[in-house]
Amino acid sequence: MKISTLMQLTVTASVVFFTPLHSLAQSKGTALDVMIEERFKVANKKGDGKLTLEEAKAGMPKVAANFDRIDTQKRGYITVEQVKAMAASQ
């Protein structure tokens, strides 16, 4: 019993200490994506998945400040994927 407990601790320690830093960064990105998705959903009053500048001003002011940079196709709206891509590039 003591040997199996020691093996479990060894494996756990190995996983914790040898986890690549990029994996930790990816989990942070995932948390950021979730936060963006939640805020986007609240700001997108029409619920159509298309955030207008007016909606961004009311619910996501930092996105509104960068709206023209995010709306690269100049459609007059942005999607959550575009916001996440911009956030990832920062």
FIVEXMI-622144 format. One line per 2 residues: number of its first residue (from 0); for each residue z negated, y, x of C-alpha. Coordinates in nm, 2 decimals. Example, Ala and Ser with C-alpha at 12.3 -4.5 7.8 and 13.67 -1.06 7.14 Angstrom:
// residues 2
0> -0.78:-0.45:1.23 ~ -0.71:-0.11:1.37 .
//
This chain:
// residues 90
0> 0.00:0.00:0.00 ~ -0.09:0.24:0.28 .
2> 0.24:0.17:0.46 ~ 0.45:0.25:0.15 .
4> 0.26:0.57:0.10 ~ 0.32:0.67:0.46 .
6> 0.69:0.59:0.42 ~ 0.71:0.80:0.10 .
8> 0.55:1.10:0.28 ~ 0.78:1.05:0.58 .
10> 1.09:1.05:0.35 ~ 0.96:1.35:0.16 .
12> 0.89:1.55:0.48 ~ 1.23:1.46:0.61 .
14> 1.40:1.59:0.30 ~ 1.20:1.91:0.30 .
16> 1.24:1.99:0.67 ~ 1.60:1.88:0.71 .
18> 1.75:2.03:0.40 ~ 2.04:2.25:0.51 .
20> 2.00:2.62:0.46 ~ 2.32:2.64:0.27 .
22> 2.17:2.41:0.01 ~ 1.88:2.65:-0.04 .
24> 2.13:2.94:-0.06 ~ 2.32:2.75:-0.33 .
26> 2.01:2.70:-0.54 ~ 1.95:3.08:-0.51 .
28> 2.31:3.13:-0.63 ~ 2.25:2.91:-0.92 .
30> 1.95:3.11:-1.02 ~ 2.15:3.43:-0.99 .
32> 2.43:3.28:-1.20 ~ 2.18:3.19:-1.47 .
34> 2.04:3.54:-1.47 ~ 2.38:3.69:-1.49 .
36> 2.48:3.46:-1.78 ~ 2.17:3.55:-1.97 .
38> 2.21:3.92:-1.92 ~ 2.58:3.91:-2.00 .
40> 2.51:3.72:-2.32 ~ 2.27:3.99:-2.44 .
42> 2.50:4.28:-2.34 ~ 2.81:4.12:-2.50 .
44> 2.73:4.24:-2.85 ~ 3.05:4.10:-3.00 .
46> 2.98:3.76:-2.85 ~ 3.34:3.72:-2.76 .
48> 3.29:3.67:-2.38 ~ 3.45:4.00:-2.30 .
50> 3.22:4.27:-2.18 ~ 3.36:4.62:-2.23 .
52> 3.26:4.92:-2.03 ~ 3.05:5.05:-2.32 .
54> 2.87:4.72:-2.35 ~ 2.81:4.71:-1.98 .
56> 2.67:5.07:-1.98 ~ 2.42:4.97:-2.25 .
58> 2.31:4.63:-2.12 ~ 2.42:4.59:-1.75 .
60> 2.42:4.94:-1.58 ~ 2.49:4.81:-1.23 .
62> 2.79:4.62:-1.37 ~ 2.90:4.93:-1.55 .
64> 2.88:5.13:-1.22 ~ 3.12:4.87:-1.07 .
66> 3.33:4.80:-1.37 ~ 3.66:4.92:-1.23 .
68> 3.61:4.70:-0.92 ~ 3.53:4.40:-1.13 .
70> 3.81:4.46:-1.38 ~ 4.08:4.39:-1.13 .
72> 4.35:4.32:-1.39 ~ 4.26:4.64:-1.58 .
74> 4.23:4.47:-1.91 ~ 3.94:4.69:-2.03 .
76> 3.69:4.41:-2.03 ~ 3.53:4.17:-1.78 .
78> 3.41:3.81:-1.81 ~ 3.09:3.65:-1.69 .
80> 3.29:3.47:-1.43 ~ 3.42:3.79:-1.29 .
82> 3.06:3.93:-1.27 ~ 2.94:3.62:-1.10 .
84> 3.22:3.64:-0.85 ~ 3.14:4.00:-0.77 .
86> 2.77:3.92:-0.73 ~ 2.85:3.63:-0.49 .
88> 3.07:3.85:-0.28 ~ 2.79:4.10:-0.22 .
//
